[in-house]
Every structure is written in C-alpha cells, then in structure tokens.
Amino acid sequence: MTEDYTETALHFEAARLPRVLERYLPPGPLALADLGCGDGPLFAALERGGFIGRERPVYAVDLAPARLSRVNARFPWIQTVLASAEAVPEIADGSLDVVISTMVMEHVPDENAYLAEIRRVLRPGGRAYVTTVFKKPWAWYFRKRDGESVLDTSHLREYTDIETVRNLVRAAGFRELALERRLLWFPLLDPLLFRLGHRFADRSARQTFLRALRAPKVPIPGYYTLELIVER
C-alpha cells in the first residue's frame, strides 16, 4: 500500500503555509518534526519564514524511502527518519517545539497511538498542527471502496463527526487552540501531472509553473480538510 501511494500521490511544494498554522507558530527557528512528511511540501515555506533552520533539529519522518530521499536532496540538513508516525524512537521525549502531520491520521492503524506519539515528542507548551479528512454523509468522489465514496482507497477511515476528532485529541491530553474546516478542491490537471512523475515535480525552478497548472480547481462535494492546532 505504501509503495502504491508513493507512486501515485505527488506532494507538490506549498507556495505558503496554511494560514491557521502560520497564525499559531511560535517564532523560529524551531525544533520541529513533520510526521508522515511525504515529499516534504511544507519545508521550503517553513524555511522561508524563518521557522526552521540549521540551528535547531528538524526531522522528516515517513515510511517511504523514496519520499525521504526527495526531502534529503532538497534539504540535506534535515534529519530523515524511516518510521511510522505512531512510533519514532529516534526523537527524544519532550524535545520538539512543533509537530506537523498533514493528512496522516486517516492512514494510521491506531489513532490513539499516533496522537500519543505526537504528545510524547512535544515539550510542555509545544504545539501540533494536525489535518485529516472530514466528509459529509452524502459526500461524493469518483473513488469507491465497498460501494462508498472515499477520497483515497488507502484511507483506513474518513471522519464524519467533528466531535469524534475533538474527543480523540482531548483524550490524548491536548488542549485545542483552533479547529477549522476547509472545503477540499481538486486540481483538474493533477491526473496528468501525476503521470509525468516526480522528475517533473521535483525541479524547484518549475514550482511556479506547476502552481499555475494546478490553479484550475473544482470543489469535491461534501469533502473537507479538518485543521487542528493543539497544545501539550
């Protein structure tokens, strides 16, 4: 499943940080980890904003060696860790200021272990930015599993109740600072760009061109990104 996902889901570099994340990030440089980082789409924006740098430890954690190699090629000073987001023994207890983990919670086998690991590596007062998929009962997408619309067939769950997510976060010992729900949009040219592969997406000089190609989008009916800022 990991290999299939690695080959079919490119993570294009973000032009800017998500607004809610930028709003709640402390001044940098920060000790930070991206759990389930994929190709590391947020690292460039974090570096440009002065939130990460060589002065403090930064970790890129993922289960796909190919994705970690792509992070290392662009940011050789970031420590790459081949591990599940549910268990990263390479990161010491209470050693991080910030954890980022985007669209990972719906993939992990054990949500509670995942949230507990985020709490373990954060210092007291440290913050985490966690996103996941939220959908309405009537949500529609062209991918199907057991007759039900799913955003991605590798998802183990897609949340339909915000209070369920809130309760999981609360039970893990976090204080909720912000929760926002943002409509998901599908870039119309993504299927073509995915076919062109990582050799096209990895060239930093082409990022502006890629963003222009991905600008035409349509909303995915009933699907949202749920963004959480929590504090230990």
Summary of the structure (lengths in Angstrom):
residues: 232
radius of gyration: 17.0
end to end distance: 32.0
largest distance: 50.1
contacts: 724
relative contact order: 0.17
helix: 31%
strand: 29%
